[in-house]
């Protein structure tokens, strides 16, 4: 079957469009937004996965859904940005340019162990980079352009004001002119 024929079903087409506009969403989020019975949604999502129109990816405790066109790095970025605290951390580091662990701890008001866990996760996902200067850890965003492009492309699917603030600031100033390589120094 071709994609067009698979999506002739109105319900499947609606689910596909939602996933296309909100890549990295999980099943319950789709259910809430489209107001569908979970069993019906599972049936249609499984059908779309079996036919290769969408695919699922396990992300810690969530199963996230994507359309086929996204590459693995974009999926990692979107998957992380879909989680509120991870998004908040990545956006703070993006705004700061370089963020000390202590500054993030103060700003985000998270327990130290929780922040450490999230930072390690973002470093492992290649979203952040960790730099050691003496005994201090400084974090930077590894690929600012990829983050900004993901935020701009799927802006409407992120409902928090911080995304709008970051994008407005980026459009106004280009931050530090994305792509400029500046040495990491202690602030």
C-alpha positions in Angstrom: 0.0 0.0 0.0 1.1 3.5 -0.7 1.2 6.3 1.9 -1.7 8.1 0.2 -3.9 5.0 0.4 -3.0 4.4 4.0 -3.9 7.9 5.0 -7.3 7.9 3.2 -8.8 6.9 6.5 -9.7 10.2 8.2 -8.7 9.1 11.7 -5.2 7.9 10.5 -4.7 11.0 8.5 -5.5 13.1 11.5 -3.0 11.1 13.7 -0.3 11.3 11.0 -0.7 15.1 10.7 -0.5 15.5 14.4 2.7 13.5 14.7 4.1 15.3 11.7 3.4 18.7 13.4 4.6 17.4 16.8 7.4 15.0 16.3 8.5 13.1 19.4 5.1 13.1 21.0 4.0 10.1 23.1 0.8 8.2 22.9 -1.0 9.9 25.9 -0.2 13.3 24.5 -1.7 12.4 21.2 -4.8 10.9 23.0 -5.3 14.1 25.0 -4.9 16.5 22.1 -7.0 14.6 19.6 -9.5 13.4 22.2 -9.5 9.8 21.0 -10.2 6.6 22.9 -6.8 5.0 23.7 -7.7 1.6 22.2 -8.7 3.2 18.9 -5.5 5.4 18.9 -3.3 2.4 19.6 -4.9 0.5 16.7 -4.3 3.3 14.2 -0.8 4.1 15.5 0.2 0.4 15.3 -1.2 0.2 11.8 0.8 3.3 10.7 4.0 1.8 12.3 3.5 -1.5 10.6 3.0 0.1 7.2 6.2 2.2 7.8 4.5 5.6 7.6 5.5 6.6 11.1 7.9 4.9 13.5 8.3 4.7 17.3 11.4 5.0 19.3 11.8 4.1 23.0 13.0 7.0 25.1 13.5 6.1 28.7 10.0 5.6 30.0 8.2 7.0 26.9 7.6 5.7 23.4 7.9 8.6 21.0 6.4 8.8 17.5 8.0 10.4 14.5 7.3 10.6 10.8 10.0 9.0 8.7 11.8 12.1 7.4 13.7 13.0 10.6 17.3 12.0 11.1 18.5 10.4 14.4 20.1 13.6 15.7 16.9 15.6 15.1 15.0 12.9 16.9 17.4 13.1 19.9 17.0 16.9 20.0 13.2 16.8 19.8 12.9 14.0 22.2 14.8 15.9 24.8 13.1 19.2 24.1 9.7 17.5 24.6 10.5 17.0 28.3 9.9 20.2 30.2 12.9 20.1 32.5 15.4 19.0 29.9 14.0 21.7 27.6 14.4 24.3 30.4 18.0 23.3 31.0 18.9 23.3 27.3 17.3 26.7 26.8 19.0 28.2 29.8 22.4 27.0 28.6 21.5 28.3 25.1 20.7 31.8 26.6 23.8 31.9 28.8 26.1 30.7 26.1 28.2 29.1 28.8 26.6 28.0 32.0 28.2 27.0 35.3 26.7 24.1 37.1 26.1 26.4 40.2 24.3 29.0 38.1 22.0 26.4 36.7 21.4 25.0 40.1 20.4 28.4 41.4 18.2 29.3 38.4 16.4 26.1 38.0 15.9 25.3 41.8 16.4 21.6 41.2 18.0 19.2 43.7 21.7 18.8 42.9 21.3 15.1 42.1 18.4 15.8 39.7 20.3 18.5 37.8 23.4 16.3 37.6 21.3 13.5 36.2 19.7 15.7 33.6 23.0 17.3 32.6 24.6 13.9 32.1 21.7 12.8 30.0 21.9 15.9 27.8 25.7 15.5 27.4 25.2 11.8 26.5 22.6 12.9 23.9 25.1 15.3 22.4 22.9 18.3 23.1 25.2 19.8 25.7 29.0 19.7 26.1 30.7 19.7 29.4 34.0 21.5 29.9 36.1 21.4 33.1 37.9 24.5 34.2 39.7 23.6 37.4 37.1 22.2 39.7 34.2 23.8 37.9 32.0 22.4 35.2 30.8 24.7 32.4 28.2 23.6 29.9 27.6 24.8 26.4 25.1 23.8 23.7 26.9 21.5 21.2 24.9 22.5 18.1 23.0 25.7 18.6 21.8 25.8 15.0 20.2 22.3 15.3 18.4 23.4 18.5 17.2 26.7 17.0 16.0 25.0 13.8 14.1 22.4 15.8 12.5 25.1 18.0 11.6 27.2 15.0 10.2 24.3 12.9 8.0 23.0 15.7 7.5 26.2 17.7 3.7 25.8 17.8 4.0 22.4 19.5 5.9 23.9 22.5 3.6 25.7 24.7 5.9 27.4 27.2 6.9 31.0 27.0 10.6 30.3 27.4 10.7 28.9 23.8 9.1 32.1 22.5 11.6 34.2 24.5 14.6 32.3 23.3 13.5 32.4 19.6 12.6 36.1 19.9 16.0 36.9 21.3 17.7 34.8 18.7 15.9 36.5 15.9 16.8 39.9 17.4 20.4 39.3 18.1 21.5 36.0 16.7 22.8 35.4 20.3 26.5 35.3 19.8 26.2 35.1 16.0 25.7 31.3 15.9 28.7 29.5 14.7 31.3 31.8 16.2 33.8 29.7 18.1 34.8 31.4 21.3 37.1 29.9 23.9 35.5 28.8 27.1 36.5 31.0 30.0 35.3 31.2 33.5 32.7 34.0 33.9 
